Amino acid sequence: MSNLRITELDFDTIKGNLKNFLKNYTDTDGSPYFTDFDFEGSGMSILLDVLSYNTHYNAYLANMVVNEMFLDSAVKKASAISIAKHLGYTPLSPRGARANLSFVVTNPTNNPASLTLEKFTPFTTAIDGSTYTFVNLNPITINPVNGVYTFTNVEVVEGAPLQYVFSVYTPGPSEKYVIQNLNVDTSTLQVVVQNSLSDTTTTAFNVADDSIDIKDTSAVYFLEQNPIEQFQLYFGDGVIGKKLLRNNLVIVTYLVTNGTLGNVSGNILQEFACTGTIGGGTPDKVIVATVNSSGGYAAETIDEIKFKAPLFTSSQNRAVSANDYKAIIEKNFPLIESISVWGGEQNTPPMYGKAIISLKPYTGYEITSDVKNQIQNVLLLNKQVLTITPEFITPDYLYINITVNVKYSTRITSLSPDNIKTLISSAITNYFSMNLQKFNYNFVFSKLTGTIDNVDTSIIGNLTTIKLQKRIIPAIGIQNNYISDNTIKFKNGVTPGTLESTRFVVANSSNALVEVIITDVPNDAVPNLKGIGTLKLSDADTTTVLNSNYGTINYGTGEVTITNLYFNGYISKSIDIRLTVAIQETYLDIHVDKNEILLLDDSTLDSAVNKMQGLTINVTAINE
């Protein structure tokens, strides 16, 4: 046995080891036992192949079994689901996109004193050439105002409603009720238990996410995912949760969703249609969404389960630390792309007794007030520390404007300048998508330029410059002040004399509306990189200075103050005022803090608004 090697696991080595073992095997007198055997002969070789295959299969099986026992090394999603179940984590199902609609219903039957939008009323909309159906999850009743029946901010969810009825045979947790549809949106689950076929009395059951407060009479159900990725329900045993009775009927209603396909990107006007009647009345023919559909999400991948399950377990479903808040919100609101949480004592200025929460959605820049209310008043209500109150703030976005000048050799590649430009644009977009656009992700200038150089071997080099941009949305018709805690912070050294805004409208001294821009003038004759500059407001067409002391800029810190910005409106299709600056060379690496997120400037060139291109790429071909 001393000649048997067991450390190698691949087939050829195993066969070689077995062959050497037989060749060196000795009889009791020490003489070779298989002296005259041809180990390369077909008969012996086949026997060795069988032994080697068997050993190799067993080694592979043992390796896979051990791997699948641990969350970190699991490669099968079924294994990750099973391990996460032991950690108390249920993977998230797909989520249907949600939109808000407001519309008027005309001529309802008999002009009733109230009008009800029945549950699951369908609304259709076209997205990228395909039609999707959205429904309301609960009935909504309104009263007319001056004879007009108006439904306001009705939340609708993308998906097709389905209903299953299960008969209880063996009451208790051992009996599972499996939802067959893999695309079920479990956030829309509505579970009702009917006493029997003859007794139609029903009781609504809610999902249980914590067993601590569940009593023997609590009408709750438990949700989990089985190894083939189907969600299934089960009920209590009469100690933890109410126990069902034999012949009870479990009625499960839910939506089957298309996930991310129901999302609408950009600021387009999304139109819906309701083909039926409401109370006999006719809804608006075209219903423009007050909030476009967003928040659609695909089922969690194995990588997401492996990442989130340990975090959720460490929180024990209690919101105490910042990581606890993050884990709980991430589990229940997958439409949130990035989360930053910190204690109020770490805030500037301090906000004692607060947990500061900043959320970036996948679509848009700020979550809706409805989501905030759900998180604060439903999700965190019984999980947070009694003396700590959640405080939501909007992420602080800082946009990076990029100009790239590239030279490439035509002797190395047949690509045209436009081809090179397209490749660089795609590489920069992917770089931002993978390395930035979330909380706590810093910008490293050398990594960006290295990414550009590596786009193609023909690229000789690049000269890249960056600018920073902040966007403000002042209130119309009143004085807006950006001072004290409300200052505009670039948080990087600004090159003197480079600040410039997009055009907007104010009233001049004669109360005439004029288009203006904001620029800066250094206070020092020789501009000081740590000095102060003064903002001036000028007529964008005539360059006449309307206000020579409109605010200040600290070139060392990048902090801008504006006093008495009396704003009268935008021009063209503008929706904000954009302030752009060049940054000093020592600040090419941009570091973020707590609430800050770096985004690629998505501006498109518009000289009428004084808006520069967000990403400019110039490619020069060199014939060497």
GIKA-V908912 format. One record per residue. N is the residue number from 0. OMEGA is omega in radians with two decimals (NA if undefined). BURIAL is + if it has 9 or more other ideal C-beta (glycine too) atoms within 8 Angstrom, else -. D_CENTER is the distance of its C-alpha to the mean C-alpha in Angstrom with 1 decimal. Layout:
N_OMEGA_BURIAL_D_CENTER, N_OMEGA_BURIAL_D_CENTER
This chain:
0_-3.14_-_58.4, 1_-3.14_-_58.3, 2_-3.08_-_57.8, 3_3.12_-_54.7, 4_-3.04_-_51.4, 5_-3.07_-_48.3, 6_-3.13_-_45.6, 7_-3.04_-_44.9, 8_-3.13_+_42.7, 9_-2.96_-_42.7, 10_-3.04_-_45.3, 11_-3.14_-_47.7, 12_3.10_+_48.1, 13_-3.14_+_48.6, 14_3.11_+_51.3, 15_3.13_-_52.9, 16_3.12_+_53.0, 17_3.13_+_54.6, 18_3.13_+_57.1, 19_3.11_+_58.1, 20_3.14_+_58.4, 21_3.14_+_60.9, 22_-3.05_+_62.8, 23_-3.13_-_63.3, 24_-3.05_+_64.0, 25_3.08_-_67.6, 26_-3.11_-_70.3, 27_-3.14_-_72.0, 28_3.09_-_74.5, 29_3.14_-_71.8, 30_3.13_-_72.3, 31_-3.06_+_69.4, 32_-3.10_-_68.8, 33_-3.03_+_67.4, 34_-2.99_-_69.9, 35_-3.10_-_70.5, 36_3.04_-_67.1, 37_-3.07_-_65.3, 38_3.07_+_61.6, 39_3.12_-_60.7, 40_-3.00_-_62.6, 41_-3.11_-_60.8, 42_3.14_-_61.5, 43_-3.13_+_60.5, 44_3.12_+_57.5, 45_3.11_-_56.2, 46_3.11_-_56.7, 47_3.08_+_54.8, 48_-3.14_+_52.0, 49_3.12_-_51.7, 50_-3.11_+_51.6, 51_3.10_+_49.1, 52_-3.13_+_46.7, 53_3.13_-_47.0, 54_-3.13_+_46.3, 55_3.11_+_43.4, 56_-3.13_-_41.8, 57_3.12_-_42.3, 58_3.13_+_40.8, 59_-3.14_+_37.7, 60_3.13_-_37.3, 61_3.13_-_37.7, 62_-3.14_+_35.2, 63_3.14_-_32.6, 64_3.14_-_33.4, 65_3.13_+_33.0, 66_-3.06_+_29.6, 67_3.12_+_28.2, 68_-3.05_-_29.4, 69_-3.06_+_26.8, 70_-3.09_+_23.1, 71_-3.03_-_22.9, 72_-3.11_-_25.2, 73_3.10_+_24.4, 74_3.10_-_23.9, 75_-3.13_-_24.0, 76_3.12_+_21.2, 77_3.12_+_23.9, 78_3.14_+_24.9, 79_3.11_+_21.5, 80_-3.12_+_21.4, 81_3.14_+_24.9, 82_3.13_+_24.5, 83_3.11_+_21.4, 84_3.10_+_23.6, 85_3.11_-_26.1, 86_3.14_+_23.6, 87_-3.09_-_22.9, 88_3.07_+_19.3, 89_-3.14_-_18.5, 90_-3.11_+_15.7, 91_3.06_+_13.4, 92_2.96_+_14.7, 93_3.11_+_13.1, 94_3.09_+_12.1, 95_3.08_+_13.9, 96_-3.12_+_12.7, 97_3.11_+_14.5, 98_3.08_+_16.8, 99_-3.11_+_19.6, 100_3.00_+_23.1, 101_-3.07_+_26.4, 102_-3.13_+_29.6, 103_3.07_+_33.4, 104_-3.10_+_35.5, 105_3.04_-_39.1, 106_3.03_-_42.3, 107_-3.07_+_41.2, 108_3.06_-_44.2, 109_3.11_-_46.8, 110_-3.03_-_44.6, 111_3.11_-_43.4, 112_3.06_-_43.0, 113_-3.10_-_39.3, 114_-3.07_+_37.0, 115_2.98_-_34.5, 116_-3.03_+_31.4, 117_3.09_-_31.6, 118_3.10_-_28.8, 119_2.99_-_27.0, 120_-3.04_+_28.5, 121_3.00_+_27.0, 122_-3.10_+_25.5, 123_3.10_+_24.9, 124_3.13_+_23.1, 125_3.11_-_23.0, 126_3.13_+_19.9, 127_3.06_-_20.8, 128_3.12_-_24.2, 129_-3.12_-_23.3, 130_-3.14_-_23.9, 131_-3.12_+_21.6, 132_3.08_+_22.8, 133_3.14_+_21.3, 134_3.00_+_23.2, 135_-3.03_+_23.6, 136_-3.10_+_23.5, 137_3.09_-_26.4, 138_-3.14_-_29.6, 139_-3.13_+_29.8, 140_3.13_-_33.2, 141_3.02_+_34.3, 142_-3.13_-_37.6, 143_3.04_+_38.9, 144_-3.07_-_39.4, 145_3.09_-_42.6, 146_-3.12_-_42.6, 147_-3.11_-_39.1, 148_-3.06_+_36.5, 149_2.99_+_33.1, 150_-3.02_+_29.8, 151_3.07_-_27.3, 152_3.07_-_23.5, 153_3.13_+_23.6, 154_3.10_+_20.2, 155_-3.06_+_20.1, 156_-3.14_+_17.9, 157_3.09_+_17.9, 158_3.10_+_20.1, 159_-3.11_-_23.7, 160_3.07_+_25.3, 161_3.12_+_27.3, 162_3.06_-_29.6, 163_3.08_+_31.2, 164_3.13_-_34.3, 165_3.07_-_35.2, 166_-3.11_-_38.6, 167_3.14_+_39.0, 168_3.13_-_41.5, 169_-3.10_-_41.0, 170_3.11_+_39.5, 171_-3.06_+_37.4, 172_-3.08_-_34.3, 173_-3.14_-_35.8, 174_-3.09_+_35.3, 175_3.11_-_31.9, 176_-2.94_+_30.8, 177_3.03_-_28.6, 178_-2.98_+_26.3, 179_-3.04_-_27.0, 180_3.14_-_24.1, 181_-3.10_-_21.2, 182_3.09_+_18.9, 183_3.01_+_19.6, 184_-3.04_+_17.0, 185_3.08_+_18.2, 186_3.13_-_16.9, 187_-3.12_+_19.7, 188_3.02_+_22.4, 189_-3.02_+_25.6, 190_3.12_+_28.4, 191_3.10_+_32.0, 192_3.10_+_35.1, 193_-3.04_+_38.3, 194_3.13_+_41.6, 195_3.09_-_43.2, 196_-3.09_-_44.2, 197_-3.14_-_47.1, 198_-3.02_-_45.4, 199_3.07_-_42.5, 200_-3.07_-_41.5, 201_3.06_+_37.8, 202_3.10_-_35.5, 203_3.11_-_31.8, 204_3.12_+_29.9, 205_3.13_-_26.5, 206_3.12_+_24.2, 207_3.07_+_25.1, 208_3.14_-_22.5, 209_-3.06_+_25.3, 210_-3.02_-_28.9, 211_-3.06_-_30.5, 212_-3.11_-_31.3, 213_3.13_+_32.0, 214_-3.13_-_35.7, 215_-3.14_+_37.9, 216_-3.09_-_37.7, 217_-3.14_+_34.0, 218_-3.11_+_32.8, 219_2.98_+_29.6, 220_-3.13_+_28.3, 221_-3.06_+_26.3, 222_3.09_+_23.5, 223_3.13_+_23.1, 224_-3.13_+_22.4, 225_-3.05_+_25.4, 226_3.10_-_25.8, 227_2.97_-_25.5, 228_3.02_+_22.0, 229_3.07_+_23.5, 230_-3.13_+_22.8, 231_-3.14_+_26.0, 232_2.91_+_27.4, 233_-3.00_+_30.3, 234_-3.03_+_32.2, 235_-3.11_+_34.0, 236_-3.11_-_37.4, 237_3.03_-_39.1, 238_3.01_-_38.5, 239_-3.11_-_34.7, 240_-3.13_+_33.9, 241_3.12_+_36.3, 242_3.13_+_38.0, 243_3.12_+_38.4, 244_3.09_-_41.9, 245_-3.13_-_43.2, 246_2.91_-_43.0, 247_3.06_+_40.2, 248_3.10_+_37.8, 249_-3.10_+_34.0, 250_-3.08_+_32.4, 251_3.12_+_28.7, 252_-3.10_+_26.9, 253_3.08_+_23.4, 254_2.97_+_21.4, 255_-2.92_+_20.9, 256_3.05_+_17.8, 257_3.04_+_16.7, 258_-3.03_+_12.9, 259_-3.10_+_11.0, 260_3.13_+_14.5, 261_-3.14_+_14.7, 262_3.07_+_12.2, 263_-3.14_+_14.2, 264_3.10_-_13.4, 265_-3.07_-_15.6, 266_-3.13_-_18.1, 267_3.06_-_20.3, 268_-3.11_-_22.3, 269_-3.08_+_21.1, 270_3.10_+_24.3, 271_3.06_+_24.9, 272_3.06_+_28.2, 273_-3.00_+_29.8, 274_-3.10_-_32.7, 275_3.08_-_34.5, 276_3.10_-_36.2, 277_-3.08_+_35.3, 278_-3.10_+_38.4, 279_-3.14_-_40.5, 280_-3.08_+_39.1, 281_3.07_-_37.2, 282_3.11_+_33.7, 283_-3.12_-_33.0, 284_3.08_-_33.2, 285_-3.14_-_30.1, 286_3.12_+_27.4, 287_-3.09_-_25.0, 288_3.01_+_21.7, 289_3.00_-_21.4, 290_-3.12_-_17.6, 291_-3.11_+_16.3, 292_-3.14_+_14.5, 293_3.10_+_10.7, 294_3.06_+_8.3, 295_-2.99_+_9.8, 296_3.09_+_8.6, 297_3.10_-_10.9, 298_-3.12_+_12.8, 299_3.08_+_12.0, 300_3.12_-_13.6, 301_3.13_+_16.4, 302_3.11_-_14.8, 303_3.10_+_11.9, 304_-3.13_+_14.9, 305_-3.13_+_16.9, 306_-2.98_-_14.5, 307_-3.05_+_13.7, 308_3.12_+_17.2, 309_3.13_+_19.2, 310_-3.14_+_17.1, 311_-3.14_+_17.4, 312_-3.12_+_21.1, 313_3.14_+_21.9, 314_-3.10_+_20.9, 315_3.12_-_23.3, 316_3.10_+_21.3, 317_-3.12_-_22.5, 318_3.12_+_20.9, 319_3.12_-_23.3, 320_3.12_-_21.7, 321_3.13_+_18.5, 322_3.09_+_17.1, 323_3.12_+_18.1, 324_-3.12_+_16.1, 325_-3.09_+_12.9, 326_-3.10_+_13.8, 327_-3.12_+_14.7, 328_3.14_+_11.7, 329_-3.11_+_9.2, 330_-3.00_+_11.8, 331_-3.11_-_12.2, 332_-3.10_+_9.1, 333_3.09_-_6.4, 334_3.11_+_5.0, 335_-3.11_+_4.3, 336_-3.08_-_2.2, 337_-3.08_+_6.0, 338_3.00_+_9.2, 339_-3.13_+_12.8, 340_3.06_+_15.8, 341_-3.13_+_19.4, 342_-3.12_+_22.8, 343_3.13_+_24.5, 344_3.11_-_27.4, 345_-3.09_-_25.4, 346_3.05_+_24.4, 347_-0.07_-_26.5, 348_-3.12_-_28.5, 349_3.08_-_28.4, 350_-3.03_+_27.3, 351_-3.13_-_29.0, 352_-3.12_-_28.0, 353_2.90_+_24.4, 354_-3.05_+_21.1, 355_-3.08_+_19.0, 356_3.07_+_15.3, 357_-3.02_+_13.0, 358_3.05_+_9.4, 359_3.11_+_7.2, 360_3.06_+_5.3, 361_-3.11_+_3.9, 362_-3.12_+_7.7, 363_-3.04_-_10.3, 364_-3.09_-_11.0, 365_3.12_-_11.6, 366_-3.11_+_11.0, 367_3.10_-_14.1, 368_3.10_-_17.1, 369_3.13_-_17.1, 370_3.10_+_13.9, 371_-3.14_+_15.4, 372_3.12_+_18.6, 373_-3.13_+_17.3, 374_-3.04_+_15.8, 375_-2.97_+_19.1, 376_3.13_-_21.7, 377_-3.03_-_20.7, 378_-3.01_+_18.3, 379_-2.97_+_19.8, 380_-3.08_-_23.2, 381_-3.11_-_25.1, 382_-3.05_+_23.1, 383_3.05_+_23.4, 384_-2.99_-_26.6, 385_-3.03_-_29.1, 386_-3.11_-_29.7, 387_-3.13_+_26.1, 388_3.08_-_24.3, 389_3.09_+_20.5, 390_-3.11_+_20.2, 391_3.04_+_17.1, 392_-3.12_-_17.1, 393_3.08_-_15.3, 394_3.11_+_13.8, 395_-3.05_-_16.6, 396_3.07_+_15.7, 397_-3.04_+_18.3, 398_-3.14_+_18.7, 399_3.10_+_20.6, 400_-2.99_+_23.2, 401_2.97_+_24.7, 402_-3.09_+_28.1, 403_3.03_+_29.1, 404_-3.02_+_32.7, 405_2.97_+_33.3, 406_3.10_+_36.6, 407_-3.08_+_37.0, 408_3.12_+_40.0, 409_3.12_+_41.1, 410_-3.07_-_43.4, 411_-3.05_-_40.5, 412_3.06_+_38.5, 413_-3.13_-_39.1, 414_3.09_+_35.8, 415_3.07_-_36.2, 416_3.12_+_34.8, 417_3.08_-_32.4, 418_3.12_-_31.2, 419_3.14_+_30.7, 420_3.13_+_28.9, 421_3.13_-_26.5, 422_-3.14_+_25.8, 423_3.13_+_25.3, 424_3.13_+_22.9, 425_-3.13_-_20.8, 426_-3.14_+_21.1, 427_3.11_+_20.0, 428_3.12_+_16.9, 429_3.12_-_16.0, 430_3.13_+_17.0, 431_-3.13_+_14.6, 432_-3.06_-_11.7, 433_-2.96_-_12.7, 434_-3.09_-_14.4, 435_3.03_+_13.0, 436_3.04_+_10.5, 437_3.09_+_9.3, 438_3.05_+_11.7, 439_3.07_-_14.9, 440_-3.10_+_14.8, 441_3.10_+_18.3, 442_3.10_+_19.8, 443_-3.01_-_22.9, 444_-3.08_+_25.2, 445_3.11_-_27.1, 446_3.11_+_24.2, 447_-3.12_+_23.3, 448_3.07_+_27.0, 449_3.09_-_27.4, 450_3.13_+_24.6, 451_-3.14_+_26.5, 452_-3.08_+_29.8, 453_-3.14_-_28.6, 454_-3.14_+_27.6, 455_-3.11_+_31.2, 456_-3.12_-_34.4, 457_-3.10_+_36.2, 458_-3.14_+_34.4, 459_-3.14_-_37.0, 460_3.12_-_34.8, 461_3.01_+_32.6, 462_-3.04_-_33.0, 463_3.06_+_29.6, 464_-3.14_-_29.4, 465_3.01_+_26.5, 466_3.11_+_26.4, 467_-3.10_+_24.1, 468_3.00_+_23.2, 469_-3.12_+_22.4, 470_3.12_+_22.0, 471_3.12_+_23.7, 472_-3.13_-_24.2, 473_3.09_-_27.6, 474_-3.09_-_29.1, 475_3.00_-_31.7, 476_3.11_-_35.4, 477_3.07_-_35.3, 478_3.08_-_35.6, 479_-3.13_+_32.4, 480_3.08_+_32.7, 481_-3.09_+_30.3, 482_3.08_-_32.2, 483_-3.12_-_32.1, 484_-3.07_-_28.6, 485_-3.14_-_27.4, 486_3.11_+_28.4, 487_-2.99_+_26.4, 488_2.98_+_25.5, 489_3.05_+_25.1, 490_3.06_-_25.8, 491_3.13_+_27.5, 492_-3.08_+_31.1, 493_3.08_+_31.8, 494_-3.10_+_34.6, 495_3.06_+_37.2, 496_-3.07_+_37.8, 497_-3.13_+_34.5, 498_3.09_+_32.6, 499_-3.11_+_32.3, 500_2.93_+_30.5, 501_-3.10_+_29.9, 502_2.97_+_32.5, 503_-2.98_+_32.6, 504_3.00_+_35.5, 505_3.07_+_37.8, 506_3.10_-_41.4, 507_-3.07_+_44.1, 508_3.12_-_47.2, 509_-3.13_-_48.8, 510_3.03_-_45.8, 511_-3.14_-_45.1, 512_-3.13_-_41.5, 513_3.06_+_40.7, 514_-3.03_+_37.8, 515_2.99_+_37.2, 516_3.09_+_35.2, 517_3.04_+_34.8, 518_-3.14_+_36.1, 519_3.09_+_37.4, 520_3.12_+_40.8, 521_3.12_+_41.5, 522_-3.12_-_44.1, 523_3.12_-_45.9, 524_2.99_-_48.2, 525_-3.02_-_46.8, 526_-3.11_+_43.0, 527_-3.11_+_41.9, 528_3.09_+_38.5, 529_-3.02_-_38.5, 530_-3.08_+_40.1, 531_3.04_+_39.4, 532_3.14_+_39.2, 533_3.10_+_39.8, 534_3.05_+_37.7, 535_3.12_+_39.7, 536_-3.05_+_39.0, 537_3.00_+_40.7, 538_-3.03_+_41.5, 539_-3.10_+_39.3, 540_-3.06_-_42.2, 541_-3.06_-_45.3, 542_3.09_-_43.8, 543_-3.13_-_45.8, 544_3.13_+_44.5, 545_3.12_+_43.9, 546_-3.08_-_42.9, 547_3.14_-_43.6, 548_-3.01_-_42.1, 549_-3.12_+_38.7, 550_-3.13_+_37.0, 551_3.03_+_36.7, 552_3.06_+_34.6, 553_-3.05_+_34.9, 554_-3.13_+_34.7, 555_-3.09_-_34.4, 556_-3.10_-_31.3, 557_-3.12_+_29.8, 558_-3.07_+_30.1, 559_3.04_+_31.0, 560_3.08_+_32.7, 561_3.14_+_33.6, 562_3.03_+_36.2, 563_3.04_-_37.1, 564_3.11_+_34.8, 565_-2.93_+_36.2, 566_-3.12_+_33.8, 567_3.08_+_35.1, 568_3.12_-_32.4, 569_3.01_+_30.6, 570_3.12_+_32.1, 571_-3.09_-_31.1, 572_-3.12_-_27.4, 573_3.09_+_26.2, 574_3.14_-_23.8, 575_3.00_-_24.0, 576_-3.08_+_26.3, 577_3.10_+_25.3, 578_-3.08_+_27.1, 579_3.13_+_27.3, 580_2.94_+_29.2, 581_-3.11_-_30.4, 582_-3.13_+_29.9, 583_-3.03_+_32.6, 584_-3.12_-_32.9, 585_-3.11_-_32.6, 586_-3.11_+_29.0, 587_3.01_-_27.6, 588_-3.02_+_25.2, 589_-3.12_+_22.7, 590_-3.11_-_21.6, 591_-3.11_+_19.0, 592_3.03_-_19.4, 593_-2.93_+_17.5, 594_-2.99_+_15.9, 595_3.10_+_15.9, 596_3.11_+_13.5, 597_3.14_+_15.2, 598_3.01_+_14.4, 599_3.13_+_16.8, 600_-3.10_+_19.1, 601_-3.10_-_18.7, 602_2.99_+_22.1, 603_-3.06_-_24.6, 604_3.12_-_28.3, 605_-3.08_+_30.1, 606_-3.14_-_33.4, 607_-3.12_-_34.2, 608_-3.03_+_31.5, 609_-3.12_+_32.1, 610_3.13_+_28.6, 611_3.11_+_28.4, 612_-3.12_-_26.4, 613_3.11_+_23.1, 614_-3.14_+_23.7, 615_-3.13_-_27.4, 616_3.08_+_28.8, 617_-3.08_-_32.6, 618_3.13_+_34.1, 619_3.10_+_37.7, 620_3.13_-_39.6, 621_3.11_+_42.3, 622_-3.11_-_45.3, 623_NA_-_46.5
